[in-house]
Amino acid sequence: MEDNVNIVEFLLDIAKATGLEEAINHMLLGKVKWRIGTAWDQAADRGYIMVLQKLWKWAEEKLTTDRIRNEILFRTDSYGRTILHMAEKWSKLDIMQEMWDRAQEI
């Protein structure tokens, strides 16, 4: 899991250094062809809380509150699930609590 956090940090650092932040936004918020969902969905589904924390920090720095609500917290996948549903599916209570706490902040 720590490797995943390092990869996310690396991508965000590259984006800042090269001015490719919109491309990184797409990578983190856009759907991936070979998997259903976004980077957020995958991290929640797999229980990668450290990755979610890093992604949340990025979101707070780069996205408006409306985008955070619509494209992260309340966005649904092709099955109609939010990231909270994905965390609940595997009883990832720490993920659910983290996302609930963050949602209440905005």
VOPA-227659 format. One line per field, with one value per atom (N, C-alpha, C): residue number from 1; residue in one letter; atom name; x, y, z. Coordinates in nm, 4 decimals. Layout:
N
nr	(NUM  ...);
rest	(a  ...);
atom	(CA  ...);
east	(X  ...);
north	(Y  ...);
up	(Z  ...);
//
This chain:
106
nr	(1  1  1  2  2  2  3  3  3  4  4  4  5  5  5  6  6  6  7  7  7  8  8  8  9  9  9  10  10  10  11  11  11  12  12  12  13  13  13  14  14  14  15  15  15  16  16  16  17  17  17  18  18  18  19  19  19  20  20  20  21  21  21  22  22  22  23  23  23  24  24  24  25  25  25  26  26  26  27  27  27  28  28  28  29  29  29  30  30  30  31  31  31  32  32  32  33  33  33  34  34  34  35  35  35  36  36  36  37  37  37  38  38  38  39  39  39  40  40  40  41  41  41  42  42  42  43  43  43  44  44  44  45  45  45  46  46  46  47  47  47  48  48  48  49  49  49  50  50  50  51  51  51  52  52  52  53  53  53  54  54  54  55  55  55  56  56  56  57  57  57  58  58  58  59  59  59  60  60  60  61  61  61  62  62  62  63  63  63  64  64  64  65  65  65  66  66  66  67  67  67  68  68  68  69  69  69  70  70  70  71  71  71  72  72  72  73  73  73  74  74  74  75  75  75  76  76  76  77  77  77  78  78  78  79  79  79  80  80  80  81  81  81  82  82  82  83  83  83  84  84  84  85  85  85  86  86  86  87  87  87  88  88  88  89  89  89  90  90  90  91  91  91  92  92  92  93  93  93  94  94  94  95  95  95  96  96  96  97  97  97  98  98  98  99  99  99  100  100  100  101  101  101  102  102  102  103  103  103  104  104  104  105  105  105  106  106  106);
rest	(m  m  m  e  e  e  d  d  d  n  n  n  v  v  v  n  n  n  i  i  i  v  v  v  e  e  e  f  f  f  l  l  l  l  l  l  d  d  d  i  i  i  a  a  a  k  k  k  a  a  a  t  t  t  g  g  g  l  l  l  e  e  e  e  e  e  a  a  a  i  i  i  n  n  n  h  h  h  m  m  m  l  l  l  l  l  l  g  g  g  k  k  k  v  v  v  k  k  k  w  w  w  r  r  r  i  i  i  g  g  g  t  t  t  a  a  a  w  w  w  d  d  d  q  q  q  a  a  a  a  a  a  d  d  d  r  r  r  g  g  g  y  y  y  i  i  i  m  m  m  v  v  v  l  l  l  q  q  q  k  k  k  l  l  l  w  w  w  k  k  k  w  w  w  a  a  a  e  e  e  e  e  e  k  k  k  l  l  l  t  t  t  t  t  t  d  d  d  r  r  r  i  i  i  r  r  r  n  n  n  e  e  e  i  i  i  l  l  l  f  f  f  r  r  r  t  t  t  d  d  d  s  s  s  y  y  y  g  g  g  r  r  r  t  t  t  i  i  i  l  l  l  h  h  h  m  m  m  a  a  a  e  e  e  k  k  k  w  w  w  s  s  s  k  k  k  l  l  l  d  d  d  i  i  i  m  m  m  q  q  q  e  e  e  m  m  m  w  w  w  d  d  d  r  r  r  a  a  a  q  q  q  e  e  e  i  i  i);
atom	(N  CA  C  N  CA  C  N  CA  C  N  CA  C  N  CA  C  N  CA  C  N  CA  C  N  CA  C  N  CA  C  N  CA  C  N  CA  C  N  CA  C  N  CA  C  N  CA  C  N  CA  C  N  CA  C  N  CA  C  N  CA  C  N  CA  C  N  CA  C  N  CA  C  N  CA  C  N  CA  C  N  CA  C  N  CA  C  N  CA  C  N  CA  C  N  CA  C  N  CA  C  N  CA  C  N  CA  C  N  CA  C  N  CA  C  N  CA  C  N  CA  C  N  CA  C  N  CA  C  N  CA  C  N  CA  C  N  CA  C  N  CA  C  N  CA  C  N  CA  C  N  CA  C  N  CA  C  N  CA  C  N  CA  C  N  CA  C  N  CA  C  N  CA  C  N  CA  C  N  CA  C  N  CA  C  N  CA  C  N  CA  C  N  CA  C  N  CA  C  N  CA  C  N  CA  C  N  CA  C  N  CA  C  N  CA  C  N  CA  C  N  CA  C  N  CA  C  N  CA  C  N  CA  C  N  CA  C  N  CA  C  N  CA  C  N  CA  C  N  CA  C  N  CA  C  N  CA  C  N  CA  C  N  CA  C  N  CA  C  N  CA  C  N  CA  C  N  CA  C  N  CA  C  N  CA  C  N  CA  C  N  CA  C  N  CA  C  N  CA  C  N  CA  C  N  CA  C  N  CA  C  N  CA  C  N  CA  C  N  CA  C  N  CA  C  N  CA  C  N  CA  C  N  CA  C  N  CA  C  N  CA  C  N  CA  C  N  CA  C  N  CA  C  N  CA  C  N  CA  C  N  CA  C  N  CA  C  N  CA  C);
east	(0.0824  0.0000  0.0874  0.1975  0.2847  0.3373  0.3603  0.4039  0.2997  0.1725  0.0657  0.0670  0.0932  0.1012  0.2182  0.3303  0.4475  0.4204  0.3469  0.3129  0.2251  0.1259  0.0372  0.1173  0.2049  0.2892  0.3758  0.4340  0.5194  0.4412  0.3224  0.2402  0.2033  0.1686  0.1312  0.2511  0.3685  0.4894  0.5245  0.5116  0.5382  0.4411  0.3167  0.2140  0.2480  0.2885  0.3241  0.4459  0.5443  0.6698  0.6557  0.5654  0.5545  0.4343  0.3480  0.2281  0.1209  0.1293  0.0316  -0.0758  -0.1126  -0.2077  -0.3441  -0.3874  -0.5181  -0.5141  -0.4014  -0.3879  -0.3952  -0.3323  -0.3381  -0.4804  -0.5467  -0.6869  -0.7688  -0.7485  -0.8222  -0.7872  -0.6589  -0.6180  -0.6806  -0.6919  -0.7423  -0.8941  -0.9587  -1.1045  -1.1736  -1.1016  -1.1622  -1.1697  -1.2576  -1.2706  -1.1561  -1.1127  -1.0043  -1.0658  -1.0175  -1.0788  -1.0762  -0.9685  -0.9568  -1.0147  -1.0625  -1.1298  -1.2498  -1.3434  -1.4581  -1.4232  -1.4402  -1.4225  -1.2955  -1.2786  -1.1663  -1.0607  -0.9538  -0.8506  -0.9117  -1.0057  -1.0746  -1.1515  -1.2255  -1.3049  -1.2165  -1.1069  -1.0178  -0.9559  -0.9148  -0.8556  -0.9585  -1.0804  -1.1858  -1.2209  -1.2326  -1.2699  -1.1651  -1.0388  -0.9302  -0.8884  -0.9436  -0.9119  -0.7805  -0.7357  -0.6085  -0.6295  -0.6373  -0.6683  -0.5578  -0.4325  -0.3233  -0.3307  -0.3703  -0.3875  -0.5030  -0.6135  -0.7278  -0.6912  -0.6116  -0.5700  -0.4856  -0.3972  -0.3149  -0.4024  -0.4949  -0.5858  -0.6731  -0.7147  -0.7983  -0.7196  -0.5954  -0.5107  -0.4996  -0.4755  -0.4686  -0.5994  -0.7115  -0.8426  -0.8670  -0.8317  -0.8520  -0.7696  -0.6516  -0.5645  -0.6088  -0.6664  -0.6878  -0.8325  -0.9260  -1.0650  -1.1546  -1.2611  -1.3617  -1.4432  -1.5134  -1.5995  -1.7045  -1.7602  -1.8607  -1.8019  -1.6802  -1.6185  -1.5896  -1.5472  -1.5220  -1.6512  -1.7576  -1.8879  -1.9332  -1.9340  -1.9925  -1.9046  -1.7742  -1.6858  -1.6140  -1.6277  -1.5621  -1.6642  -1.7248  -1.8101  -1.9404  -2.0076  -2.1403  -2.1456  -2.0335  -2.0298  -2.0536  -2.1245  -2.1512  -2.0829  -2.0485  -1.9914  -2.1045  -2.0708  -2.1720  -2.2746  -2.2469  -2.3412  -2.4212  -2.3993  -2.4707  -2.4118  -2.2871  -2.2233  -2.1352  -2.1389  -2.0458  -1.9225  -1.8220  -1.7041  -1.7379  -1.8382  -1.8802  -1.9413  -2.0183  -2.0741  -1.9624  -1.8600  -1.7501  -1.6758  -1.6533  -1.5863  -1.6728  -1.8023  -1.8957  -1.8999  -1.8882  -1.8963  -1.7966  -1.6790  -1.5753  -1.5539  -1.6522  -1.6442  -1.5183  -1.4858  -1.3700  -1.4153  -1.4333  -1.4881  -1.3977  -1.2657  -1.1747  -1.1891  -1.2107  -1.2323  -1.3645  -1.4667  -1.5976  -1.5916  -1.5246  -1.5139  -1.4350  -1.3254  -1.2429  -1.3233  -1.3940  -1.4716  -1.5895  -1.6511  -1.7619  -1.7120  -1.5977  -1.5400  -1.5067  -1.4482  -1.4130  -1.5371  -1.6388  -1.7636  -1.8273  -1.8190  -1.8779  -1.8009  -1.6728  -1.5906  -1.6293  -1.6821  -1.7109  -1.8567);
north	(-0.1184  0.0000  0.1256  0.1233  0.2405  0.2744  0.1724  0.1971  0.2774  0.2485  0.3227  0.4694  0.4974  0.6351  0.7051  0.6361  0.6946  0.7247  0.6382  0.6605  0.7841  0.7966  0.9136  1.0407  1.0403  1.1573  1.1915  1.0907  1.1111  1.1764  1.1254  1.1834  1.3284  1.3569  1.4938  1.5877  1.5412  1.6227  1.6512  1.5504  1.5694  1.6700  1.6594  1.7510  1.8951  1.9173  2.0531  2.1042  2.0192  2.0607  2.0860  2.0158  2.0240  2.1034  2.1437  2.2160  2.1270  1.9987  1.9036  1.8681  1.9644  1.9355  1.8904  1.9444  1.9027  1.7558  1.7111  1.5699  1.4813  1.5256  1.4500  1.4520  1.5674  1.5741  1.4676  1.4554  1.3558  1.2139  1.1905  1.0573  1.0215  1.1197  1.0912  1.0930  1.1682  1.1781  1.1036  1.0790  1.0144  0.8649  0.8054  0.6599  0.5957  0.4838  0.4082  0.2967  0.2789  0.1822  0.0394  -0.0026  -0.1429  -0.1735  -0.0737  -0.0913  0.0026  -0.0285  0.0605  0.1570  0.2861  0.3859  0.4667  0.5519  0.6447  0.5941  0.6706  0.6374  0.6336  0.7252  0.7286  0.5987  0.5568  0.4346  0.3147  0.3053  0.1915  0.1906  0.3084  0.3159  0.2798  0.3299  0.2979  0.1495  0.0962  -0.0437  -0.1378  -0.0982  -0.1831  -0.1514  -0.0445  -0.0097  0.0625  0.1363  0.2083  0.3469  0.3524  0.4787  0.5825  0.5413  0.6376  0.7013  0.6237  0.6780  0.7769  0.7414  0.8324  0.9626  0.9538  1.0750  1.1641  1.1058  1.1826  1.2432  1.1665  1.2183  1.3308  1.3173  1.4203  1.5512  1.5404  1.6609  1.7296  1.6509  1.7057  1.7743  1.7094  1.7643  1.8974  1.9058  2.0304  2.1452  2.1130  2.2151  2.2554  2.1637  2.1865  2.1986  2.1511  2.1455  2.2368  2.2809  2.3573  2.2618  2.3188  2.2379  2.1638  2.2309  2.1647  2.0451  2.0598  1.9466  1.8321  1.8642  1.7585  1.6830  1.7574  1.6926  1.6070  1.6682  1.6027  1.4957  1.5169  1.4253  1.3261  1.3437  1.2507  1.1879  1.2695  1.2149  1.1557  1.2237  1.1795  1.1216  1.1150  1.0536  0.9041  0.8485  0.7047  0.6348  0.5084  0.4277  0.3704  0.2829  0.2281  0.1408  0.1044  0.0267  0.1141  0.2461  0.3383  0.3501  0.3053  0.3090  0.4325  0.4938  0.6009  0.5376  0.6212  0.5641  0.5100  0.5659  0.5104  0.3713  0.3528  0.2194  0.1183  0.1596  0.0678  0.0282  0.1259  0.0952  0.0033  0.0278  -0.0537  -0.1970  -0.2136  -0.3467  -0.4432  -0.3961  -0.4812  -0.4537  -0.3875  -0.3548  -0.2761  -0.1804  -0.0931  0.0250  0.0000  0.1006  0.2226  0.2023  0.3165  0.4078  0.3491  0.4278  0.5030  0.4341  0.4983  0.6158  0.5964  0.7032  0.8212  0.7932  0.9000  0.9818  0.9162  0.9874  1.0626  1.0036  1.0712  1.1982  1.1868  1.3038  1.4136  1.3761  1.4747  1.5377  1.4573  1.5094  1.6127  1.5922  1.6860  1.8174  1.8153  1.9363  2.0328  1.9804  2.0698  2.1094);
up	(0.0000  0.0000  0.0000  0.0719  0.0762  -0.0630  -0.1453  -0.2827  -0.3595  -0.3359  -0.4033  -0.3636  -0.2367  -0.1893  -0.2580  -0.2676  -0.3337  -0.4803  -0.5461  -0.6866  -0.7002  -0.6139  -0.6177  -0.5925  -0.4925  -0.4641  -0.5839  -0.6463  -0.7632  -0.8772  -0.9063  -1.0126  -0.9840  -0.8607  -0.8249  -0.8335  -0.7937  -0.8046  -0.9501  -1.0352  -1.1784  -1.2373  -1.1999  -1.2516  -1.2163  -1.0931  -1.0505  -1.1271  -1.1431  -1.2063  -1.3560  -1.4202  -1.5657  -1.6150  -1.5236  -1.5649  -1.6238  -1.5984  -1.6530  -1.5508  -1.4695  -1.3629  -1.4158  -1.5282  -1.5815  -1.6251  -1.6766  -1.7136  -1.5896  -1.4815  -1.3568  -1.3005  -1.3104  -1.2676  -1.3387  -1.4690  -1.5463  -1.4996  -1.4742  -1.4291  -1.2944  -1.2055  -1.0722  -1.0635  -1.1529  -1.1488  -1.2621  -1.3702  -1.4862  -1.4711  -1.5487  -1.5459  -1.6228  -1.5732  -1.6339  -1.7176  -1.8389  -1.9303  -1.8788  -1.8198  -1.7820  -1.6453  -1.5779  -1.4486  -1.4448  -1.3635  -1.3458  -1.2346  -1.2630  -1.1594  -1.1696  -1.0698  -1.0638  -0.9672  -0.9540  -0.8549  -0.7153  -0.6896  -0.5605  -0.5381  -0.6400  -0.6293  -0.5977  -0.6692  -0.6516  -0.5122  -0.4647  -0.3307  -0.2235  -0.2381  -0.1406  -0.1457  -0.2657  -0.2835  -0.2247  -0.2310  -0.1822  -0.0383  0.0178  0.1556  0.1736  0.0730  0.0788  0.1395  0.2711  0.3383  0.3188  0.3156  0.2960  0.1579  0.0593  -0.0758  -0.0760  -0.0127  -0.0055  0.0651  0.1704  0.2406  0.1509  0.0730  -0.0207  -0.1301  -0.1825  -0.2848  -0.2285  -0.1044  -0.0436  -0.0303  0.0112  0.0231  -0.1127  -0.2170  -0.3528  -0.3892  -0.3597  -0.3951  -0.3254  -0.1990  -0.1258  -0.1839  -0.2383  -0.2964  -0.4366  -0.5121  -0.6551  -0.6997  -0.6208  -0.6665  -0.5850  -0.6471  -0.5752  -0.4881  -0.3924  -0.3054  -0.3873  -0.4886  -0.5733  -0.6464  -0.6987  -0.7682  -0.6723  -0.5511  -0.4528  -0.4234  -0.4035  -0.3764  -0.4946  -0.6124  -0.7301  -0.7922  -0.7946  -0.8659  -0.7757  -0.6448  -0.5530  -0.4580  -0.3744  -0.2682  -0.3192  -0.4099  -0.4520  -0.5926  -0.6594  -0.7914  -0.7764  -0.8695  -0.8644  -0.9806  -0.9582  -1.0648  -1.1504  -1.2410  -1.3322  -1.2607  -1.1363  -1.0568  -0.9605  -0.9660  -0.8787  -0.7390  -0.7208  -0.5894  -0.5736  -0.4552  -0.4211  -0.3566  -0.3256  -0.2600  -0.1215  -0.0569  0.0722  0.0559  -0.0502  -0.0767  -0.1006  -0.1739  -0.2044  -0.0776  0.0097  0.1364  0.2224  0.2225  0.3016  0.2508  0.1211  0.0604  0.1237  0.1554  0.2120  0.3610  0.4250  0.5676  0.6016  0.5183  0.5401  0.6254  0.7534  0.8429  0.8553  0.8504  0.8596  0.7379  0.6206  0.4987  0.5088  0.5531  0.5652  0.6625  0.7756  0.8743  0.8185  0.7501  0.6906  0.5907  0.5016  0.4000  0.4637  0.5637  0.6329  0.7020  0.7705  0.8372  0.7384  0.6253  0.5216  0.4618  0.4393  0.3808  0.4730  0.6019  0.6959  0.7011  0.6637  0.6637  0.5536  0.4422  0.3301  0.3222);
//
